[in-house]
Amino acid sequence: MAKEMLLLIVRVVLVCSVLVSFLNEEIICQNTFPKREFRAVFIATVNNLDFPSNSFLSTQAQKEEFISILNRLSNARFNAVFVQVRPAADAFYESSLEPWSEWLTGKQGEAPRPYYDPLAFMVEECHKRGIEIHAWLNPYRAVQSSSSNVCFQHITKRKPEWFFQYEGATYFDPGHPEARKFIVDVIADIVSRYDIDGIHFDDYFYPYPNGKLFTQDYPTFYKYKGNFSYLDDWRRNNVNQLIREVSEIIRSINPRIKFGVSPYGIWREKSVSDEGSETRIGQSCYDHLYADVRLWLQKGWIDYVAPQLYQHTKYERAPFKKMVQWWEKNCFGKHLYISHAMYRYMIEEGEWQNKEEMYEQVRFVRSRKETLGSVFYSYSKLALNKGKFFDFLRDEFYQYPALPPTMPWIDSIPPLPPVQLYITEHPLGNKLSWLSPSEAKDGEKPFRYVVYAIPKQHTPNLENPSYIVGILPATQTEFLHVFRRNYPGEEPFQYYVTSLDRLHNESMPWSEELEAFYKTSEVSDEKFPLNFVVSDEYPYLSIHIQYFYYQTLEMLKEWLHLSEKSY
C-alpha cells in the first residue's frame, strides 16, 4: 500500500508541474500577444473622409479602392471595420427607405453606374479576409449642412414635421414617435438583408451644444411629454427608447448581430454625480447629448462600448488612462474597446506632436484586463503612417493574428471540430485538408476555421497566436502551409485545426494526435467531451493541458480511494 501511495504521489507531482508550466507559458503569451483582441478601424464616408476618396469614382474604382483598404488592414492583422453606411439619412446600400448617398455617386438619390450594392460587396470582401464588418449609422443626423443638395425622395422632404435644424444641420427629432419608428425600420431593413456582424452608432445623439440655448424641440416636448415634468429627463428617455427598440429589433431578426456605440468619452462628471468620472471638461453624454450610455450597458441593450477617448495621456482635465479605468468599472460585463484619435496624432499641436503618445495609449489598453481592444478614427489618418505608427502596428504590436473576443451572453456554444485532418506533402510545404462537421447543438456550423502549425520541438499551446498560420472562411477546407524542408521527408510541424462560429467561439482542435488519443484512450466521451474546459478564464487550453488536468483529477480520486483503504 505504501509503495502504491508513493508512486501515486510522484505521478501527481509530475503531472501538476507540467500543468503549471503550460499554464505559465499560456499566461505569459496572453499578456504579450493576446489571442483574443478587437482590432478595428472607422471607415468614414461622410464628406468622403475615408471612402470613397471622392464621389465621382467609377464603380470599378470604388471596388478597387475598398479592396485596397481591406488588404492593407488585413496585412496588418486587423479583424474588424466600422463602415459608415448611413451618414445622413442616406444609404451606401440599396434602400427603399432612404436615397443613395451623395458621397457615393456625387448626387443624392442617384444609383451607382454600372450598378452594384456597396454594402453587399463590402460584406463579401470583409468576410473573405476574416474581417468583421459593423454597419455604422448616424441615427439622428439627417442633413449634414445647409449647403447639402437634398433630393426630393429624402425623408426630410417627405416628413418635414419630424425634424429640427440646429447650427446649419438638420436632425431627426428624437421625441417624435414616428421619427423613432422610422429609424428602427431602417435598421431592421439592414439587419434582415445583409450578412453584417454588427450595428454601430457613434456619438451623435442630440446635437452638441455650442453655447446657445437649444429650444427647437420644445413643441415636441409639450405634445409628447407624457408623465415627464423635466425636459432633460424626457430627452434622455427618447434616446433610451431608441436604443432599447434597436436592440430588440436586432435580437428578433438576427440575435447573432452585435450592437455597439462609440459615445463621447465622458458619461458624466463627478462634480454632478458620484458615479461620474474625475474629469473637468464641463460636457458629458448624459447631461448634454442626453445619451445615458451607462444605463444601456447596465440593461444589456448594447453588447460593446467604444468610448471616444480623444484626449492625450497628459491632458489634466480628462487624462486618457483615468478615462479608460473609469469605463472599465462601468461596462457591466459587456465589451469595452477604446476609440483613439488618429485625426489628432502628429497633426495637432502640443502633446499630440509626441510620437510616443499613440504607442503609449495602445500599450496601456492592452495591459488592462477589462479592456479588450482598440478602434482607430479614422482609416485615412491611420494610413498616413504618422510617427510610423501603422508600421508599428503591422510589424510589432499586431504581428500575430488575433480572434475577436467572444460574447457568451449572445452565444457560448462552440461549433464542432473539423473531421479527419489529412496532411500530404507538397513541393511548397504541406497541404492540409479536412471535412466539415455537422451542426453543433445550437444549430450552427463553422463560420471559419483556424489552422495552427506548431514546431515539433515546441510544447503545443493553442493560446499562442504565433502558431496561427491561417484563418479561413468555412467554404475553404484546404490549406497550404508554405515552408522549406531541410531534407526530404522532414515533418517539422504538428498541426491543429479548429472551428469558429459566428461569434468566434472556438471548438476543440482536430489533429492527428487527438485522433490517435480517441482511438487508444479508455476515457469515454462523457468523461472527457470535446467541449471540456478547465476554467472560464482560460477556456481554450490545448488538448494536452486538458488531458493532464483530467489525469490529475483521476489520480486524486485514486489517491483518496487508497487513503480510505489504508484506514
Beta strands, then each sheet from edge to edge (+ up, - down):
strand 1: 38-43
strand 2: 80-86
strand 3: 132-137
strand 4: 141-143
strand 5: 163-166
strand 6: 169-172
strand 7: 198-201
strand 8: 258-261
strand 9: 304-305
strand 10: 335-336
strand 11: 338-341
strand 12: 373-377
strand 13: 419-426
strand 14: 429-435
strand 15: 448-455
strand 16: 468-473
strand 17: 478-482
strand 18: 493-500
sheet 1: 10+ 9+ 8+ 7+ 3+ 2+ 1+ 12+ 11+
sheet 2: 4+ 6- 5+
sheet 3: 13+ 14- 17+
sheet 4: 16+ 15- 18+
end
